[in-house]
Amino acid sequence: MNIQKLYEAPLKHKNTMITSLHYKVNKGIVNIFYPIFGKCGNGIDSDSNVIISLTSYPARIGTVHLTITTLLNQTVKPGKVILWLAKDQFPNEECNLPKKLLELKRKGLTIRFCDDLRPHKKYYYTMKENPDSYVITVDDDIFYPENLVEALMTTSEQYPDTVVCTWGHEFVPDENGDVFSADKWEHSEDGSYPSYYLIPTGVGGVLYPPHCISDEVFNKEAIIKLCLNADDLWLKSMALLNNTKAVRVDRPAKVYFSILRTQKTGLFYSNALEDKNSVAWRNIIDNYPKCRDLLATKNADAGRGNVIADQKLENNPI
């Protein structure tokens, strides 16, 4: 089953109602048939300097093999796919894990156990142990298209030393440069140019080139105190501390198919619906004022549209 084609099919329709219906039908097809017919090939290339890193927890451990299977079927293969699990959630380590998940070790999956940093586990230990690698973070409840790594790496070659994503939001600063209210941040419709304002969203897959973010990212005490459940915002702030922009792949943004059985739990319910992202972001920029200053400076003498135009001009000089 080719998931990439199912994502691309709805884009051929100009009628939004038909597109939405087509998307829902394809999402159902994937959820019904991929667990039955989805096959996993030899998923890694030992010569690759790309690592896909993710985490999971007990409520999703029975379905995470579906996500990992899609990650092991990439057109451009990573060097490693690492699943990080908390020791206290899986005290017997692999003895706790489903057979379908363990079988993927033969195809290239690495399973590691670590201290529990909640969603920060997806990147923290992989980046710390592999500082010179490209690290792609993903979520544990998504059917990823076969060209995810290819799309991210192609864009990274075009914009070196830039964080790359397929899905994100954009800060919307007020007249004072403040960007506190997460409910006012916008989905990125453009984003195919490097910007400080773009906030990569992990669900779509995010590529971090080597040394693109501050080493402060490994400050466990700050993570626990400021934003234990907001890994996307922490990573964004650490990129800002390193003066690193973000860019979205130059193609229509897709909402990837979620695994239906996983949607009863997740950080979305607390971070977005209860607006805890705003609280986490305020915590971060109060402790790291450079992040706020950088965003305010870029917006100081021009409207947001002019800033965007300037960024496009930087990449396409006359």
N, C-alpha and C positions, 0 to 999 in steps of 0.2 A: 504494500500500500504506500503510495507516494503522498505524503502529507503536504509537501510544498505545492503540488498541483491543486490540492483542495483549498489551500489558502489563496492561490492566485485566481481561481475560477470566479469568485464573486466580483473581482475587480473589473471584469469584462462588461458588467452591466452598468448602464448609466442611470437606471431607475433605482433610487435608494431603497425603496420598499422591496424590490426584487433582490437587490444586493443583500439586504438584511436577512431575508428569508433564505436565500441561498447559503449564506454564512451559517445560519442555525441548522440547516439540513446537513451541511458538511461537518459541522461540529458533532452532530448526532452520529453520523456515519463513522467518524473517527473513534468516538467513544464506544460504539458497538462492535466495530470490526477490528480495530487495531489490537485490542487485547487477545483476539483470536488468531489473526493472520499476520500481525506485525512480527517481522523476523529481524534478528540482530546479527549484523555482519561483524567482521574483525574491525573493531572500532577505533584503534589508535595507530599512530605512526611514531615510532621511537625517535625519528629524526626531527619531529616537530617541537618547536619551542612554545607551543600553546597548551595551556592547561584549562580544562573546564572544571569548575569547582562549584559544589552545591551542598546543601545540608537538608536534613529532614528530621522528623520527630515521630513518636509512636502513632499518632492519629493518621499519618500518611505513609507509614513504612510499608503498608500492604499494596500501595499503588505506585510508589516512586520508581519501581522497575520500568514502568511504561515511559516515564520521562527519560530515564537513563538510556533506554533502548533507542529513543530518537536521537540522543546525543552521540550514540555509538554508530549511527548510520549517516554521518555527515559526509558531504562531498569533499570537503577539506578536513582531514582527520586531525584531531588534537594529539599531543604527545601523551596526555593523561586525562582521565576523567576521575575525579576524586569526590567521594561522598563522605562528608564529615558528620559523625553522630556523637551525641553527648554520652559520656560514660555513665552518668547517673540515670539516664533514660534507658540505657541498654547495658545493665551491669554485667550480663553474661556475654557481652559483645556479640560475636557472630552467631552464637547459639540462639539469640533472640530473633534473628532475621529470617524473613521468608525465603523459601527455596528459590523462587523465581529471581529474587534479587541476587542471591549468592551465585547463581548460575552465570550472571553477567561478568563475574570476575574472569572467566575464561575468555571473554571478548574484550577485556581491557579495563574493566572497572576496578578502581582501588577504593577500599573501604577503610576509613581511619576513625579512631575514637579519640575524643578530646574533652577538655573542660567545656561546660555549657556557656556559650556567649549568645545563645538564642540565634537570631538570623545572622549575626556577625560571623558565625562559624563558617558560613559559605565562602568567605574570602580570607579571614584572618590568618589561619594557619597555613593555607596555601601560599599566600603572598609572603609570609614571613620566612617560609622554608625555600621559596623559589623567587628571590628578588629579581632575577634577570629574565624571567619568563613573562609571556603575555598571559594574563589570567582573564578568563571569561566566566563571569558569575551568572547563574541561572536559578530559577525557582524549581520547586520539586513537584509542581502540580500542573505542568504544561506539556502538550504535545508540540515539540519544536520542529520546524521545517528542516529538511535535509541540507539547506544552503545557509543555515545560520552562521556557522563559523566562516564560511566563504564570504558572506556579505560583510561581516564585521572586519575581517582581515583585509578585504579589498579596500574598504573605507579607511582603515588604519594606515594602509600604504599611501593613500592620498593625503592623509592628515596625520603625519607621525607625531608622537608625543601628545596625542589627544585622546581623551576617553571617548569610546564609540558605543552607541546604543541603537536599538531598533525602535524603541518606544521611550517617551519621556514627557516631562512637563516643563513649563517655563516659569521662572520667577516673574511676578508682576510687581515691581517696586512702586511704592507710593511716592508722593512729591518729596519725601524726606529720604528716599532710598531704602525704606524699610520693606522687608519681604516676609513679614511674620505670618500672614493669614494664608494657610495652605489651601483654603477653600477658594481663593482667588487665583491660584496658580492655574495656568492654562495647559491643556494638552498641546504638545508640539506638532503642528501641522506641517511646518517647514523643517527647520532644524538641520538642514543638510549643509550647514556651514558652521565652523567652530564658534562657540558662544559661551560666555560665562554664565548666562542665564539658564541654559538647558540643564535640567535635572534628570539624568538617566534613571530609568525605572527598571529594577532588576528582573521583573517578570518577562521582559522582552529579550533579555540577554544583554550583558554589558561587558565590553572588552577594556581592560586596563593594561596599557603598555608598561614595560618595566620602568620603574622609578618615576612614574607620572604623578604620584601622590605623596604627600608628606609622610615621613616616618612616624609622625604623631598618630597615624592611623592605628598603631599597635598599642596605644595607651589604654590598657584594660580598665584602669580606674575611671578614666574619663568616659569611656563607653558605657560602663555600668551606671555611672552617676547621671549622664546627660541624655542618653538616647539608646537605651538597651534594645528597644524594639524598632528603631528607625535606622537600619543599616544603609539604605539608599542616601539619606540625608547626611549621615556621618561620612560616607565615601565622597559625597559631593563637596562637603566642607574641606575634606583633606585634599581634594584636587584644587580647590580655591587657594588653600594655604601654599600650594606649590605653583600657583599661577597657571594652572592647567585648565584649558577649555574642554568642552564636550561637543560632540557632533553626532547627529543622527544619520543613519544610512540614507542615501538619496533614493528612496523609493516610498510608495505610500505606506503609512504606518498601519500595521495590522494588530488587531487584538487576537493574540494566539488562543487556540482552543484549550480550555482548561479540562482537567480530568473531573468529571461531574461529581464523583463521590468524595472529592476533596474539599468542596466549597462550603461545608458547614463550619469549618474552622479556618483560621488564618488571621494574619495581622491586619488585613484590610478592615476588619470589623472594628478594631480599636483605634488604629492609626488614622484612617480616613473618616469613618462614620462618627467617631467621637472627637475628631479634630486633634488627636494627639500629635500629629505631625507638626502642627503649629507650635505646640509646647516644646517639642524636641528641637525644632529649628531655633526657637528663641533661646533655649538652653545653650545650644551650640554657639550661636553668634555672640551671646553674652560672654562666653568663655574664650571665644576666638574672634575678637572684633575685626581682625583683618578680613574675614569673609564678608562681613557687612560693609566694611570700607571699600573693598574691591567692587562689590556690586553697586554701591552708591556712587563711586567715582566714575564707573562706566556709564552711569545714567545722569551724571551731574549737570552737564551743559546741553543735553539734547533729549528729545523724546525717545521713547523706546524704539520707535520705528527708524529714527535716524541712526541709532546705535546699530540696529540690524543692518541697515544699508551700508554703514561703515565697515561692518564685518564682512559683508559680501564683497565690498570693494577691495579689502585686504587680500582676499583669495582670488579675485578676478581683476587685477589692475588694468587700467586702460593703456 
